[in-house]
């Protein structure tokens, strides 16, 4: 993976020193909170409901064991012993004290980490497929491109004060595990008919108040044109994007109001101006970056013991069937570590659990860890012969839940337990859904299902693209939950359809249960997933089940 250069080290240390002085001025009263706010946001520091929250960048979701151990140390030393992995492949610390922030940032810098551009109206953390470099279905590792974009966008003088925040995601597989169609810019690495590598470029995706699926503006962009083209998109957006209304400031609104044809024309025009200015320097840098992402030295060893263990141990077999994905090397597997033990907070990991993940990555995973936008951790390179030992260690650490991709593998934002913007709780809803379906013992019968929960209209829980989406709102001082069905964040991306009136807090879990019992009754056998059944049947049978009782209608 990419390691800091001397330039990176100096840059981050200078930012820490600068922000340390700003924190001191806030503490001695030289800066008011209003004056401090834009300064702290540039360094990933938020003021939440109960305390400050520090959001730490994990570029394209890639971590080393040393970095994970440092996150554990920070959680124990300056927080409450845990961290929260987010849908942007970052980690958040929810309880740091302001006087301690400079020490936290210095501790991050010690291992090549920072919190720069995890907030503010700038290019945020570039995200990528969490199976990158390991997936059997990818055509290239997309992370070198993500690192190139990270270096180019960090402190870019033109794009530090955009109309609104800007998010870029990249994948190199047909299966879209990076949700590129819900980003301001989505990039898919592709090859053209001549076998040349390039990008399919989508622009204008996003969720929030106005959810939209990104539009393809280039079917094939040659690899050398990546930076000038992305810069052209941002330059046009920076010029046209609205600054009079933050709810209409994202590029998706700019594209909608201006029109795809006109936006594309302006981008292409600006691209032609910018292209000669790059002069190949970015390609030289890309070649240097690629070397940092060379594949590990895979071990060649028998997998017979693994196969025997798989047949003999039902718990191990269940974990393998749900939590493993195909690796490009047949002797290896990609291991997803669930942070969603039934009844726990989705995305939370204790310091001890972080250390277990680091130790396993070091011993069995070629020193590579990923964080997914689904708030789980991944060991992308594990030899199948080591899987029984990995599973046993995860179970002991409370990380061995066999539920990846099932009902309880829920994405949930922090909601009203932490967030000052939230209008309803998310975490307790996720916990109660997971607990209920464990009690019913229906998770594996239901099969693949993505439930996503947001505690406000900003949609940090990605509810719009959940197979079942749940949005918590405030209705006259009372929590009310709106349910959508049929969304998808994958290559078949779609915005979910609203079912009808919302539900009171204590009616959400029964409502989800009625939906899923209707699915089990209507599906054409276990091979038909919930999403496939919804697309075949439409809303009506689910709506009928959802509002079948007077009690449910009254709760709405």
Kinemage of the C-alpha trace (Angstrom):
@kinemage 1
@onewidth
@group {chain A} dominant
@subgroup {mainchain}
@vectorlist {calphas} color= white
{ca unk a 1} P 0.000 0.000 0.000
{ca unk a 2} L 1.022 3.625 -0.350
{ca unk a 3} L 3.409 4.992 2.300
{ca unk a 4} L 3.999 8.649 3.052
{ca unk a 5} L 6.860 10.385 1.266
{ca unk a 6} L 8.927 13.100 2.958
{ca unk a 7} L 6.628 15.648 1.298
{ca unk a 8} L 3.522 13.975 2.722
{ca unk a 9} L 5.084 13.899 6.180
{ca unk a 10} L 6.010 17.605 6.095
{ca unk a 11} L 2.613 18.590 4.724
{ca unk a 12} L 0.651 16.780 7.438
{ca unk a 13} L 2.931 17.924 10.275
{ca unk a 14} L 2.586 21.534 9.132
{ca unk a 15} L -1.194 21.207 9.116
{ca unk a 16} L -1.149 19.717 12.609
{ca unk a 17} L 1.018 22.581 13.872
{ca unk a 18} L -1.261 25.128 12.223
{ca unk a 19} L -4.404 23.604 13.693
{ca unk a 20} L -2.769 23.205 17.105
{ca unk a 21} L -2.327 26.982 17.194
{ca unk a 22} L -5.950 27.459 16.126
{ca unk a 23} L -7.149 25.136 18.912
{ca unk a 24} L -5.080 27.091 21.441
{ca unk a 25} L -6.673 30.339 20.256
{ca unk a 26} L -10.145 28.815 20.603
{ca unk a 27} L -9.370 27.621 24.107
{ca unk a 28} L -8.045 30.991 25.273
{ca unk a 29} L -10.997 32.819 23.754
{ca unk a 30} L -9.104 34.523 20.913
{ca unk a 31} L -11.412 32.748 18.460
{ca unk a 32} L -15.160 32.507 18.871
{ca unk a 33} L -16.904 29.222 18.003
{ca unk a 34} L -18.239 30.873 14.849
{ca unk a 35} L -14.699 31.866 13.813
{ca unk a 36} L -13.320 28.453 14.779
{ca unk a 37} L -15.952 26.453 12.948
{ca unk a 38} L -14.523 26.666 9.375
{ca unk a 39} L -11.032 25.996 10.715
{ca unk a 40} L -12.021 22.857 12.604
{ca unk a 41} L -14.101 21.550 9.711
{ca unk a 42} L -11.053 21.800 7.430
{ca unk a 43} L -9.399 19.391 9.860
{ca unk a 44} L -12.254 16.906 10.246
{ca unk a 45} L -13.509 18.146 13.614
{ca unk a 46} L -17.281 18.395 14.115
{ca unk a 47} L -19.334 19.575 17.072
{ca unk a 48} L -22.016 16.948 17.639
{ca unk a 49} L -24.895 16.711 20.107
{ca unk a 50} L -22.799 15.835 23.153
{ca unk a 51} L -19.163 16.347 22.242
{ca unk a 52} L -16.704 16.980 19.451
{ca unk a 53} L -16.328 14.260 16.830
{ca unk a 54} L -13.131 13.697 14.845
{ca unk a 55} L -13.437 12.036 11.443
{ca unk a 56} L -10.210 10.386 10.333
{ca unk a 57} L -9.502 9.674 6.670
{ca unk a 58} L -8.935 6.111 5.534
{ca unk a 59} L -8.178 6.755 1.840
{ca unk a 60} L -9.987 4.225 -0.380
{ca unk a 61} L -10.572 2.157 2.765
{ca unk a 62} L -7.039 0.741 3.005
{ca unk a 63} L -5.240 0.276 6.338
{ca unk a 64} L -2.061 -1.404 7.560
{ca unk a 65} L -1.886 -3.269 10.874
{ca unk a 66} L 0.220 -0.430 12.326
{ca unk a 67} L -2.438 2.109 11.425
{ca unk a 68} L -5.210 -0.037 12.875
{ca unk a 69} L -3.275 -0.441 16.118
{ca unk a 70} L -2.785 3.311 16.301
{ca unk a 71} L -6.526 3.834 15.887
{ca unk a 72} L -7.018 1.428 18.798
{ca unk a 73} L -4.512 3.403 20.873
{ca unk a 74} L -6.289 6.671 20.088
{ca unk a 75} L -9.660 5.151 20.994
{ca unk a 76} L -8.349 4.069 24.402
{ca unk a 77} L -6.278 7.148 25.165
{ca unk a 78} L -8.495 10.017 24.068
{ca unk a 79} L -11.940 8.511 23.471
{ca unk a 80} L -14.179 5.899 25.125
{ca unk a 81} L -12.423 2.820 23.847
{ca unk a 82} L -14.047 2.388 20.432
{ca unk a 83} L -14.325 3.909 16.989
{ca unk a 84} L -17.095 4.011 14.395
{ca unk a 85} L -16.467 3.008 10.758
{ca unk a 86} L -18.519 5.086 8.335
{ca unk a 87} L -20.123 4.794 4.913
{ca unk a 88} L -17.240 6.899 3.542
{ca unk a 89} L -14.666 4.242 4.575
{ca unk a 90} L -13.494 6.571 7.363
{ca unk a 91} L -13.430 6.172 11.137
{ca unk a 92} L -15.021 8.568 13.608
{ca unk a 93} L -14.136 9.159 17.240
{ca unk a 94} L -17.218 10.470 18.987
{ca unk a 95} L -15.898 11.670 22.346
{ca unk a 96} L -12.522 13.473 22.059
{ca unk a 97} L -11.948 16.624 24.117
{ca unk a 98} L -10.874 19.748 22.259
{ca unk a 99} L -7.588 20.216 24.187
{ca unk a 100} L -6.597 16.673 23.155
{ca unk a 101} L -7.179 17.066 19.415
{ca unk a 102} L -3.603 18.212 18.586
{ca unk a 103} L -2.227 15.124 20.363
{ca unk a 104} L -4.634 12.887 18.424
{ca unk a 105} L -3.607 14.458 15.117
{ca unk a 106} L 0.074 14.037 15.953
{ca unk a 107} L -0.552 10.387 16.836
{ca unk a 108} L -2.257 9.923 13.474
{ca unk a 109} L 0.635 11.613 11.665
{ca unk a 110} L 3.038 9.173 13.364
{ca unk a 111} L 1.552 6.389 11.211
{ca unk a 112} L 0.809 8.363 8.052
{ca unk a 113} L -2.811 9.293 8.772
{ca unk a 114} L -4.746 12.531 9.092
{ca unk a 115} L -8.213 14.091 9.137
{ca unk a 116} L -7.720 16.559 6.276
{ca unk a 117} L -10.697 17.020 3.904
{ca unk a 118} L -12.963 14.673 5.812
{ca unk a 119} L -15.288 17.656 6.088
{ca unk a 120} L -15.922 20.967 4.365
{ca unk a 121} L -16.914 21.946 0.839
{ca unk a 122} L -13.993 20.237 -0.823
{ca unk a 123} L -13.136 16.905 -2.447
{ca unk a 124} L -13.728 14.408 0.352
{ca unk a 125} L -12.044 11.062 0.997
{ca unk a 126} L -11.836 9.173 -2.325
{ca unk a 127} L -13.532 5.803 -1.872
{ca unk a 128} L -13.061 2.536 -3.749
{ca unk a 129} L -14.158 -1.067 -4.005
{ca unk a 130} L -13.205 -2.635 -0.671
{ca unk a 131} L -12.163 -5.839 -2.487
{ca unk a 132} L -9.754 -3.911 -4.734
{ca unk a 133} L -6.626 -5.807 -5.703
{ca unk a 134} L -8.145 -9.121 -4.631
{ca unk a 135} L -11.526 -9.533 -6.322
{ca unk a 136} L -11.883 -12.244 -8.917
{ca unk a 137} L -14.074 -10.036 -11.109
{ca unk a 138} L -11.940 -6.883 -11.388
{ca unk a 139} L -9.837 -5.957 -14.400
{ca unk a 140} L -7.304 -3.869 -12.468
{ca unk a 141} L -6.630 -2.588 -8.969
{ca unk a 142} L -8.417 0.800 -8.823
{ca unk a 143} L -6.525 2.038 -5.756
{ca unk a 144} L -3.554 3.573 -7.628
{ca unk a 145} L -6.039 5.821 -9.428
{ca unk a 146} L -7.727 6.630 -6.120
{ca unk a 147} L -4.354 7.562 -4.599
{ca unk a 148} L -3.551 9.722 -7.624
{ca unk a 149} L -6.875 11.519 -7.149
{ca unk a 150} L -6.202 11.885 -3.430
{ca unk a 151} L -2.829 13.537 -3.983
{ca unk a 152} L -4.176 15.799 -6.714
{ca unk a 153} L -7.211 16.930 -4.721
{ca unk a 154} L -5.555 17.478 -1.337
{ca unk a 155} L -5.379 21.218 -0.716
{ca unk a 156} L -6.060 21.895 -4.407
{ca unk a 157} L -6.194 25.721 -4.386
{ca unk a 158} L -9.194 25.951 -6.701
{ca unk a 159} L -11.368 23.391 -4.942
{ca unk a 160} L -11.133 24.125 -1.207
{ca unk a 161} L -14.331 26.190 -1.163
{ca unk a 162} L -16.665 24.482 -3.606
{ca unk a 163} L -20.411 25.213 -3.578
{ca unk a 164} L -20.817 22.008 -1.553
{ca unk a 165} L -18.926 18.856 -0.580
{ca unk a 166} L -17.756 16.637 -3.449
{ca unk a 167} L -17.401 12.847 -3.407
{ca unk a 168} L -15.564 10.561 -5.839
{ca unk a 169} L -15.749 6.762 -5.926
{ca unk a 170} L -13.980 4.266 -8.160
{ca unk a 171} L -14.294 0.580 -8.997
{ca unk a 172} L -12.732 -1.754 -11.560
{ca unk a 173} L -15.296 -4.553 -11.545
{ca unk a 174} L -18.645 -5.194 -13.165
{ca unk a 175} L -20.105 -5.712 -9.692
{ca unk a 176} L -20.302 -2.222 -8.250
{ca unk a 177} L -19.197 -2.503 -4.628
{ca unk a 178} L -18.266 1.198 -4.469
{ca unk a 179} L -21.754 2.663 -5.160
{ca unk a 180} L -20.274 4.812 -7.940
{ca unk a 181} L -23.716 5.749 -9.273
{ca unk a 182} L -24.552 7.632 -6.052
{ca unk a 183} L -21.464 9.869 -6.130
{ca unk a 184} L -20.722 13.303 -7.562
{ca unk a 185} L -18.219 11.555 -9.826
{ca unk a 186} L -18.286 7.788 -10.258
{ca unk a 187} L -15.461 6.077 -12.123
{ca unk a 188} L -15.431 2.535 -13.464
{ca unk a 189} L -12.176 1.172 -14.859
{ca unk a 190} L -12.940 -0.435 -18.218
{ca unk a 191} L -11.169 -1.591 -21.354
{ca unk a 192} L -12.115 -0.533 -24.869
{ca unk a 193} L -12.248 -2.720 -27.969
{ca unk a 194} L -8.501 -2.258 -28.493
{ca unk a 195} L -7.775 -3.539 -24.974
{ca unk a 196} L -6.737 -0.115 -23.680
{ca unk a 197} L -7.508 0.802 -20.072
{ca unk a 198} L -9.695 3.791 -19.346
{ca unk a 199} L -12.759 4.909 -17.418
{ca unk a 200} L -16.499 5.089 -17.726
{ca unk a 201} L -17.341 8.434 -16.117
{ca unk a 202} L -20.596 9.156 -14.320
{ca unk a 203} L -21.497 12.565 -12.928
{ca unk a 204} L -24.293 13.896 -10.755
{ca unk a 205} L -25.169 11.025 -8.471
{ca unk a 206} L -26.066 11.605 -4.857
{ca unk a 207} L -28.591 10.948 -2.131
{ca unk a 208} L -29.830 13.390 0.532
{ca unk a 209} L -32.890 15.550 -0.055
{ca unk a 210} L -32.849 14.982 -3.806
{ca unk a 211} L -31.628 11.459 -4.573
{ca unk a 212} L -30.394 10.974 -8.132
{ca unk a 213} L -28.489 8.267 -9.995
{ca unk a 214} L -25.384 9.531 -11.790
{ca unk a 215} L -25.418 10.048 -15.551
{ca unk a 216} L -22.772 8.653 -17.905
{ca unk a 217} L -20.929 11.552 -19.513
{ca unk a 218} L -18.074 9.510 -21.010
{ca unk a 219} L -18.278 5.839 -21.983
{ca unk a 220} L -14.510 5.683 -22.344
{ca unk a 221} L -11.972 8.156 -21.023
{ca unk a 222} L -8.348 7.169 -21.768
{ca unk a 223} L -6.251 6.563 -18.671
{ca unk a 224} L -3.882 9.537 -19.251
{ca unk a 225} L -6.852 11.910 -19.295
{ca unk a 226} L -8.145 11.070 -15.809
{ca unk a 227} L -6.900 14.096 -13.868
{ca unk a 228} L -7.554 16.775 -16.495
{ca unk a 229} L -11.064 15.423 -17.056
{ca unk a 230} L -11.939 15.244 -13.360
{ca unk a 231} L -10.499 18.725 -12.922
{ca unk a 232} L -12.646 19.923 -15.822
{ca unk a 233} L -15.787 18.551 -14.156
{ca unk a 234} L -14.922 20.231 -10.869
{ca unk a 235} L -13.987 23.484 -12.574
{ca unk a 236} L -17.343 23.679 -14.360
{ca unk a 237} L -19.194 22.798 -11.171
{ca unk a 238} L -17.231 25.389 -9.189
{ca unk a 239} L -18.323 28.023 -11.688
{ca unk a 240} L -21.973 27.016 -12.124
{ca unk a 241} L -22.804 25.481 -8.744
{ca unk a 242} L -25.216 27.422 -6.564
{ca unk a 243} L -24.021 29.145 -3.427
{ca unk a 244} L -27.317 30.818 -2.511
{ca unk a 245} L -28.982 27.617 -1.264
{ca unk a 246} L -26.972 24.762 0.258
{ca unk a 247} L -29.813 22.323 -0.427
{ca unk a 248} L -29.416 22.989 -4.162
{ca unk a 249} L -25.657 23.306 -4.243
{ca unk a 250} L -24.557 19.755 -5.108
{ca unk a 251} L -23.442 18.988 -8.660
{ca unk a 252} L -26.485 16.747 -9.170
{ca unk a 253} L -28.696 19.862 -8.963
{ca unk a 254} L -26.336 21.825 -11.208
{ca unk a 255} L -26.507 19.053 -13.793
{ca unk a 256} L -30.291 18.786 -13.515
{ca unk a 257} L -30.809 22.552 -13.864
{ca unk a 258} L -28.247 23.024 -16.633
{ca unk a 259} L -28.905 19.802 -18.542
{ca unk a 260} L -26.585 16.901 -19.297
{ca unk a 261} L -25.831 18.035 -22.857
{ca unk a 262} L -24.810 21.536 -21.809
{ca unk a 263} L -22.798 20.336 -18.810
{ca unk a 264} L -21.042 17.776 -21.000
{ca unk a 265} L -20.260 20.452 -23.588
{ca unk a 266} L -18.805 22.769 -20.932
{ca unk a 267} L -16.776 19.955 -19.367
{ca unk a 268} L -15.364 18.870 -22.723
{ca unk a 269} L -14.492 22.465 -23.563
{ca unk a 270} L -12.705 22.958 -20.255
{ca unk a 271} L -11.019 19.566 -20.607
{ca unk a 272} L -9.456 20.608 -23.908
{ca unk a 273} L -8.022 23.683 -22.182
{ca unk a 274} L -6.636 21.739 -19.235
{ca unk a 275} L -5.310 18.649 -20.987
{ca unk a 276} L -2.082 20.208 -22.354
{ca unk a 277} L -1.222 21.611 -18.915
{ca unk a 278} L -0.640 18.209 -17.337
{ca unk a 279} L 2.153 17.233 -19.711
{ca unk a 280} L 2.476 13.637 -18.514
{ca unk a 281} L 3.699 14.439 -14.982
{ca unk a 282} L 0.612 12.803 -13.545
{ca unk a 283} L 1.359 9.608 -15.475
{ca unk a 284} L 4.897 9.496 -14.094
{ca unk a 285} L 3.432 9.859 -10.625
{ca unk a 286} L 0.860 7.146 -11.361
{ca unk a 287} L 3.657 4.751 -12.322
{ca unk a 288} L 5.378 5.446 -8.988
{ca unk a 289} L 2.126 4.932 -7.093
{ca unk a 290} L 1.397 1.633 -8.862
{ca unk a 291} L 4.576 0.147 -7.452
{ca unk a 292} L 3.186 0.654 -3.947
{ca unk a 293} L 0.169 -1.506 -4.799
{ca unk a 294} L 2.004 -4.556 -6.101
{ca unk a 295} L 0.197 -7.763 -5.115
{ca unk a 296} L 1.581 -9.712 -2.157
{ca unk a 297} L 3.629 -12.867 -2.563
{ca unk a 298} L 0.814 -15.394 -2.443
{ca unk a 299} L 1.525 -18.685 -0.734
{ca unk a 300} L 1.163 -21.939 -2.652
{ca unk a 301} L -0.126 -24.557 -0.199
{ca unk a 302} L -2.778 -27.302 -0.049
{ca unk a 303} L -6.348 -26.390 0.982
{ca unk a 304} L -7.423 -29.937 1.907
{ca unk a 305} L -7.564 -29.199 5.649
{ca unk a 306} L -9.846 -26.235 4.989
{ca unk a 307} L -12.198 -28.382 2.924
{ca unk a 308} L -12.321 -31.021 5.672
{ca unk a 309} L -13.035 -28.374 8.290
{ca unk a 310} L -15.769 -26.890 6.110
{ca unk a 311} L -17.562 -30.239 5.932
{ca unk a 312} L -17.163 -30.999 9.644
{ca unk a 313} L -18.007 -27.709 11.395
{ca unk a 314} L -21.493 -26.152 10.795
{ca unk a 315} L -20.612 -22.819 12.429
{ca unk a 316} L -17.500 -22.456 10.291
{ca unk a 317} L -19.437 -23.525 7.193
{ca unk a 318} L -22.116 -20.886 7.846
{ca unk a 319} L -19.445 -18.194 8.236
{ca unk a 320} L -17.668 -19.264 5.048
{ca unk a 321} L -20.920 -19.257 3.075
{ca unk a 322} L -21.854 -15.701 4.120
{ca unk a 323} L -18.656 -13.825 4.934
{ca unk a 324} L -16.260 -14.965 2.215
{ca unk a 325} L -15.931 -13.741 -1.374
{ca unk a 326} L -13.990 -15.224 -4.317
{ca unk a 327} L -10.350 -14.201 -4.607
{ca unk a 328} L -8.517 -13.987 -7.904
{ca unk a 329} L -6.180 -16.682 -6.523
{ca unk a 330} L -8.164 -19.893 -6.074
{ca unk a 331} L -6.174 -20.830 -2.962
{ca unk a 332} L -7.219 -17.599 -1.239
{ca unk a 333} L -10.429 -15.984 -0.058
{ca unk a 334} L -11.577 -12.465 0.776
{ca unk a 335} L -12.808 -12.339 4.377
{ca unk a 336} L -15.395 -9.788 5.460
{ca unk a 337} L -15.372 -9.243 9.210
{ca unk a 338} L -18.823 -8.277 10.423
{ca unk a 339} L -19.035 -5.392 12.889
{ca unk a 340} L -22.769 -6.143 13.126
{ca unk a 341} L -23.081 -8.737 15.895
{ca unk a 342} L -26.786 -8.955 16.685
{ca unk a 343} L -27.838 -6.128 18.973
{ca unk a 344} L -24.569 -4.190 18.593
{ca unk a 345} L -24.069 -0.757 17.016
{ca unk a 346} L -23.367 -1.196 13.280
{ca unk a 347} L -19.872 -0.041 12.419
{ca unk a 348} L -18.499 0.174 15.963
{ca unk a 349} L -15.280 -1.625 16.861
{ca unk a 350} L -13.579 -1.628 20.243
{ca unk a 351} L -9.867 -1.007 20.645
{ca unk a 352} L -9.376 -4.693 21.478
{ca unk a 353} L -11.251 -5.720 18.339
{ca unk a 354} L -9.145 -3.361 16.219
{ca unk a 355} L -6.017 -5.018 17.602
{ca unk a 356} L -7.373 -8.476 16.811
{ca unk a 357} L -8.009 -7.401 13.209
{ca unk a 358} L -4.492 -5.951 13.004
{ca unk a 359} L -2.950 -9.131 14.407
{ca unk a 360} L -4.892 -11.355 11.992
{ca unk a 361} L -3.933 -9.173 9.029
{ca unk a 362} L -0.300 -9.360 10.038
{ca unk a 363} L -0.281 -13.123 10.670
{ca unk a 364} L -2.634 -14.359 7.966
{ca unk a 365} L -3.528 -11.477 5.642
{ca unk a 366} L -0.311 -10.137 4.107
{ca unk a 367} L -0.609 -7.002 6.254
{ca unk a 368} L -3.647 -5.661 4.400
{ca unk a 369} L -6.938 -4.404 5.916
{ca unk a 370} L -9.873 -2.695 4.259
{ca unk a 371} L -12.885 -0.802 5.560
{ca unk a 372} L -16.043 -1.049 3.457
{ca unk a 373} L -18.722 1.577 2.909
{ca unk a 374} L -20.990 -1.035 4.492
{ca unk a 375} L -19.150 -0.422 7.783
{ca unk a 376} L -17.381 -3.779 7.964
{ca unk a 377} L -13.679 -4.674 7.926
{ca unk a 378} L -12.058 -6.895 5.309
{ca unk a 379} L -8.980 -9.090 5.142
{ca unk a 380} L -8.597 -9.213 1.350
{ca unk a 381} L -5.887 -11.903 1.122
{ca unk a 382} L -6.315 -14.948 3.372
{ca unk a 383} L -5.099 -18.399 2.337
{ca unk a 384} L -7.899 -20.930 2.691
{ca unk a 385} L -5.710 -23.094 4.889
{ca unk a 386} L -5.667 -20.286 7.477
{ca unk a 387} L -9.419 -19.680 7.514
{ca unk a 388} L -10.232 -22.000 10.477
{ca unk a 389} L -7.693 -20.158 12.659
{ca unk a 390} L -8.958 -16.757 11.488
{ca unk a 391} L -12.556 -17.734 12.198
{ca unk a 392} L -11.741 -19.012 15.691
{ca unk a 393} L -9.929 -15.791 16.593
{ca unk a 394} L -12.787 -13.651 15.258
{ca unk a 395} L -15.385 -15.608 17.221
{ca unk a 396} L -13.384 -15.132 20.408
{ca unk a 397} L -13.239 -11.364 19.746
{ca unk a 398} L -16.970 -11.048 19.055
{ca unk a 399} L -16.300 -10.505 15.349
{ca unk a 400} L -17.305 -13.902 14.000
{ca unk a 401} L -20.971 -13.224 13.226
{ca unk a 402} L -21.980 -15.019 10.022
{ca unk a 403} L -24.338 -12.375 8.658
{ca unk a 404} L -22.621 -10.448 5.865
{ca unk a 405} L -25.232 -9.463 3.282
{ca unk a 406} L -28.126 -10.654 5.447
{ca unk a 407} L -30.883 -8.890 7.391
{ca unk a 408} L -28.707 -7.885 10.338
{ca unk a 409} L -25.831 -6.558 8.201
{ca unk a 410} L -27.465 -3.137 8.390
{ca unk a 411} L -25.978 0.199 7.391
{ca unk a 412} L -26.989 2.825 9.942
{ca unk a 413} L -25.883 6.408 10.490
{ca unk a 414} L -25.215 7.567 14.093
{ca unk a 415} L -28.643 9.224 14.149
{ca unk a 416} L -29.950 11.143 17.133
{ca unk a 417} L -27.673 9.282 19.552
{ca unk a 418} L -24.785 11.453 18.333
{ca unk a 419} L -25.550 13.682 15.361
{ca unk a 420} L -26.706 17.271 15.762
{ca unk a 421} L -28.470 17.128 12.384
{ca unk a 422} L -30.461 13.961 13.080
{ca unk a 423} L -34.223 14.045 13.553
{ca unk a 424} L -34.657 10.430 14.684
{ca unk a 425} L -32.737 7.464 16.077
{ca unk a 426} L -31.020 5.001 13.727
{ca unk a 427} L -28.849 2.801 15.919
{ca unk a 428} L -31.622 1.407 18.172
{ca unk a 429} L -33.769 0.612 15.120
{ca unk a 430} L -30.898 -1.350 13.567
{ca unk a 431} L -30.225 -3.167 16.826
{ca unk a 432} L -33.862 -4.150 17.283
{ca unk a 433} L -34.266 -5.365 13.697
{ca unk a 434} L -31.136 -7.511 14.005
{ca unk a 435} L -32.222 -8.931 17.356
{ca unk a 436} L -35.752 -9.677 16.157
{ca unk a 437} L -34.685 -11.646 13.102
{ca unk a 438} L -32.147 -13.588 15.115
{ca unk a 439} L -34.995 -14.572 17.448
{ca unk a 440} L -37.113 -15.598 14.454
{ca unk a 441} L -34.168 -17.535 12.948
{ca unk a 442} L -35.115 -16.250 9.508
{ca unk a 443} L -31.951 -14.485 8.319
{ca unk a 444} L -30.551 -17.314 6.219
{ca unk a 445} L -33.977 -18.246 4.865
{ca unk a 446} L -34.542 -14.661 3.722
{ca unk a 447} L -31.118 -14.547 2.085
{ca unk a 448} L -29.389 -11.521 0.542
{ca unk a 449} L -30.900 -8.269 1.772
{ca unk a 450} L -29.610 -4.763 2.295
{ca unk a 451} L -31.374 -2.681 4.943
{ca unk a 452} L -30.118 0.892 5.261
{ca unk a 453} L -31.231 3.395 7.909
{ca unk a 454} L -30.797 7.183 8.043
{ca unk a 455} L -31.729 9.397 10.965
{ca unk a 456} L -32.413 12.453 8.801
{ca unk a 457} L -32.938 13.585 5.225
{ca unk a 458} L -29.170 13.939 4.648
{ca unk a 459} L -29.139 10.155 4.052
{ca unk a 460} L -25.758 9.260 5.574
{ca unk a 461} L -27.185 5.750 6.010
{ca unk a 462} L -27.827 5.475 2.237
{ca unk a 463} L -31.472 4.544 2.837
{ca unk a 464} L -32.486 5.573 -0.695
{ca unk a 465} L -30.487 2.672 -2.169
{ca unk a 466} L -31.455 0.054 0.390
{ca unk a 467} L -33.498 -2.946 -0.691
{ca unk a 468} L -35.417 -1.789 2.372
{ca unk a 469} L -34.683 1.823 3.248
{ca unk a 470} L -35.722 3.443 6.518
{ca unk a 471} L -35.681 7.221 6.998
{ca unk a 472} L -36.311 8.698 10.434
{ca unk a 473} L -38.069 12.075 10.488
{ca unk a 474} L -39.517 14.444 13.051
{ca unk a 475} L -43.301 14.801 12.799
{ca unk a 476} L -44.528 17.395 15.318
{ca unk a 477} L -41.876 16.366 17.823
{ca unk a 478} L -42.433 12.618 17.361
{ca unk a 479} L -40.130 10.206 15.525
{ca unk a 480} L -41.734 8.916 12.343
{ca unk a 481} L -40.089 6.405 10.016
{ca unk a 482} L -40.653 6.349 6.267
{ca unk a 483} L -39.999 3.049 4.477
{ca unk a 484} L -38.833 2.650 0.887
{ca unk a 485} L -38.477 -0.574 -1.098
{ca unk a 486} L -36.538 -1.635 -4.173
{ca unk a 487} L -33.476 0.589 -3.940
{ca unk a 488} L -30.015 -0.587 -4.964
{ca unk a 489} L -26.528 0.865 -4.772
{ca unk a 490} L -25.011 -1.761 -7.052
{ca unk a 491} L -24.544 -1.854 -10.830
{ca unk a 492} L -28.357 -2.005 -11.138
{ca unk a 493} L -28.623 1.185 -9.063
{ca unk a 494} L -32.098 2.476 -8.263
{ca unk a 495} L -33.770 4.827 -5.809
{ca unk a 496} L -36.274 3.039 -3.598
{ca unk a 497} L -40.014 3.726 -3.814
{ca unk a 498} L -41.927 5.055 -0.812
{ca unk a 499} L -44.432 2.585 0.575
{ca unk a 500} L -46.830 5.155 2.020
{ca unk a 501} L -47.376 6.769 5.435
{ca unk a 502} L -44.604 6.440 7.977
{ca unk a 503} L -44.475 4.429 11.187
{ca unk a 504} L -43.956 5.271 14.837
{ca unk a 505} L -40.696 4.104 16.422
{ca unk a 506} L -42.224 1.042 18.056
{ca unk a 507} L -43.879 -0.028 14.798
{ca unk a 508} L -40.776 -0.102 12.580
{ca unk a 509} L -39.610 -3.617 13.441
{ca unk a 510} L -43.105 -5.160 13.032
{ca unk a 511} L -43.413 -3.316 9.710
{ca unk a 512} L -40.125 -4.781 8.430
{ca unk a 513} L -41.235 -8.211 9.601
{ca unk a 514} L -44.516 -7.934 7.649
{ca unk a 515} L -42.611 -6.921 4.510
{ca unk a 516} L -40.260 -9.886 4.750
{ca unk a 517} L -42.968 -12.391 5.569
{ca unk a 518} L -44.795 -11.194 2.460
{ca unk a 519} L -41.592 -11.751 0.480
{ca unk a 520} L -41.209 -15.302 1.803
{ca unk a 521} L -44.820 -16.040 0.871
{ca unk a 522} L -44.574 -14.555 -2.636
{ca unk a 523} L -41.091 -15.460 -3.853
{ca unk a 524} L -40.502 -18.065 -6.544
{ca unk a 525} L -38.282 -20.243 -4.416
{ca unk a 526} L -35.189 -19.486 -2.296
{ca unk a 527} L -33.181 -18.529 -5.387
{ca unk a 528} L -35.287 -15.380 -5.905
{ca unk a 529} L -33.864 -12.564 -3.790
{ca unk a 530} L -35.974 -9.902 -2.119
{ca unk a 531} L -34.917 -7.307 -4.699
{ca unk a 532} L -35.708 -9.623 -7.605
{ca unk a 533} L -39.101 -10.461 -6.104
{ca unk a 534} L -39.906 -6.782 -5.596
{ca unk a 535} L -38.981 -5.984 -9.184
{ca unk a 536} L -41.146 -8.837 -10.434
{ca unk a 537} L -44.148 -8.182 -8.194
{ca unk a 538} L -44.090 -4.420 -7.763
{ca unk a 539} L -45.127 -2.528 -4.649
{ca unk a 540} L -48.698 -3.731 -4.171
{ca unk a 541} L -48.281 -7.080 -2.342
{ca unk a 542} L -45.750 -5.522 0.038
{ca unk a 543} L -47.877 -2.457 0.601
{ca unk a 544} L -50.889 -4.651 1.330
{ca unk a 545} L -48.908 -6.595 3.920
{ca unk a 546} L -47.350 -3.473 5.380
{ca unk a 547} L -50.644 -1.720 6.074
{ca unk a 548} L -52.696 -4.848 6.702
{ca unk a 549} L -53.777 -4.000 10.265
{ca unk a 550} L -55.655 -1.043 11.643
{ca unk a 551} L -52.982 -0.752 14.303
{ca unk a 552} L -50.329 -0.198 11.660
{ca unk a 553} L -52.464 2.417 9.943
{ca unk a 554} L -53.087 4.214 13.233
{ca unk a 555} L -49.350 4.215 13.971
{ca unk a 556} L -48.745 5.825 10.576
